[in-house]
Amino acid sequence: MRFIAKYVCEIKKMTIRVEFSQGMRPNAQRLVIIVEIPPEIVAKMNEERISPNPRALDIAKRVAEQQSLFSSQSYFPYHSETIAKVGDSKKLGEPALVAEDGSKAWIVRRPTTHEKRSSSTGS
């Protein structure tokens, strides 16, 4: 009798860091949002062979719009999505958004306002 071992992979939640930036320089204004996608949604995306990055970007844009972080004075032409390592998402505090599918988003870095930048430079 021959036994065939089946490997069962546990699908885990996926955490993605979405960064919006005004430029490529290190001192450019940035908005960073952490998006956590629940395991059941990750499993469904894997079955359908869909990348989680567009979903994370969509959620991050919704957070930025709800928090009025995209205004006429703040233009963020660049964005990137990368896998994030977050030990315990509870340490991030209350999420800024909980989507209908259970995905959560936290704002971890906000752009400074024009007034803050001009006062810190002494002009």
C-alpha positions as CSV (number, residue, x, y, z in Angstrom):
1,M,0.0,0.0,0.0
2,R,1.4,3.4,-1.0
3,F,0.7,6.5,0.9
4,I,0.6,9.9,-0.8
5,A,1.4,12.8,1.5
6,K,-0.6,15.9,1.0
7,Y,0.8,19.2,2.0
8,V,-1.7,21.6,3.4
9,C,-0.6,25.2,3.3
10,E,-2.1,27.4,5.9
11,I,-3.2,30.6,4.2
12,K,-2.2,33.6,6.4
13,K,-3.3,37.1,6.3
14,M,-1.3,39.4,4.0
15,T,0.1,42.7,5.1
16,I,1.0,45.2,2.4
17,R,2.7,48.6,2.8
18,V,1.3,51.2,0.4
19,E,3.3,54.3,0.0
20,F,2.3,57.5,-1.9
21,S,5.1,60.0,-2.6
22,Q,5.5,63.4,-4.1
23,G,8.9,62.5,-5.5
24,M,11.8,60.1,-5.5
25,R,14.0,62.0,-3.0
26,P,14.2,60.8,0.6
27,N,12.8,64.1,1.9
28,A,9.8,64.1,-0.4
29,Q,6.3,64.2,1.2
30,R,5.0,60.7,1.9
31,L,1.8,59.0,2.9
32,V,2.3,55.4,4.2
33,I,-0.7,53.1,4.8
34,I,-0.5,49.5,6.1
35,V,-3.2,47.2,4.6
36,E,-4.0,43.9,6.1
37,I,-6.0,41.4,4.0
38,P,-7.7,38.5,5.9
39,P,-6.7,34.9,5.1
40,E,-10.0,34.0,3.5
41,I,-9.7,36.8,1.0
42,V,-6.0,35.9,0.3
43,A,-7.1,32.3,-0.3
44,K,-9.8,33.5,-2.7
45,M,-7.3,35.7,-4.6
46,N,-4.8,32.9,-4.8
47,E,-7.5,30.6,-6.3
48,E,-8.4,33.3,-8.9
49,R,-4.7,34.0,-9.4
50,I,-5.2,37.7,-8.6
51,S,-2.4,39.8,-7.1
52,P,-3.3,41.4,-3.7
53,N,-1.5,44.7,-4.6
54,P,-4.3,46.3,-6.6
55,R,-6.7,45.5,-3.7
56,A,-4.3,47.0,-1.2
57,L,-3.9,50.1,-3.4
58,D,-7.7,50.5,-3.7
59,I,-8.1,50.3,0.1
60,A,-5.3,52.7,0.7
61,K,-6.8,55.3,-1.7
62,R,-10.1,55.0,0.0
63,V,-8.5,55.7,3.4
64,A,-6.6,58.7,2.0
65,E,-9.8,60.1,0.5
66,Q,-11.8,59.5,3.7
67,Q,-9.2,61.2,5.8
68,S,-8.9,64.1,3.3
69,L,-5.2,63.3,2.7
70,F,-5.5,63.8,-1.0
71,S,-6.2,67.5,-1.5
72,S,-5.6,70.0,-4.2
73,Q,-2.3,71.1,-2.5
74,S,-1.0,67.5,-2.0
75,Y,-0.2,65.7,-5.2
76,F,1.2,62.2,-5.0
77,P,2.2,60.9,-8.4
78,Y,4.2,58.0,-7.2
79,H,3.0,54.9,-5.4
80,S,4.4,51.5,-4.4
81,E,3.0,48.4,-2.8
82,T,5.3,46.0,-0.9
83,I,4.9,43.2,1.5
84,A,5.1,44.5,5.1
85,K,6.2,42.8,8.2
86,V,4.1,43.7,11.1
87,G,4.4,41.6,14.3
88,D,1.1,42.4,15.9
89,S,-1.4,44.6,14.1
90,K,-3.0,45.5,17.5
91,K,0.1,47.6,18.2
92,L,-0.9,49.8,15.2
93,G,-4.0,50.9,17.1
94,E,-7.4,51.4,15.7
95,P,-7.6,50.9,12.0
96,A,-8.5,54.0,9.9
97,L,-10.7,51.8,7.7
98,V,-12.3,48.3,7.9
99,A,-13.5,47.3,4.4
100,E,-16.6,45.3,3.7
101,D,-14.4,42.1,3.1
102,G,-12.7,42.5,6.5
103,S,-9.5,44.1,5.2
104,K,-8.1,46.7,7.6
105,A,-5.9,49.8,7.0
106,W,-3.8,52.0,9.2
107,I,-2.1,55.3,8.4
108,V,1.5,55.0,9.7
109,R,2.9,58.2,8.1
110,R,1.1,61.3,7.1
111,P,2.5,64.1,4.9
112,T,3.4,67.2,6.8
113,T,1.3,70.3,6.0
114,H,2.7,73.2,4.2
115,E,2.6,75.3,7.4
116,K,4.6,72.8,9.3
117,R,7.3,72.6,6.6
118,S,7.7,76.3,6.2
119,S,7.9,76.9,10.0
120,S,10.5,74.1,10.4
121,T,12.7,75.6,7.7
122,G,12.5,79.1,9.3
123,S,10.9,80.9,6.4
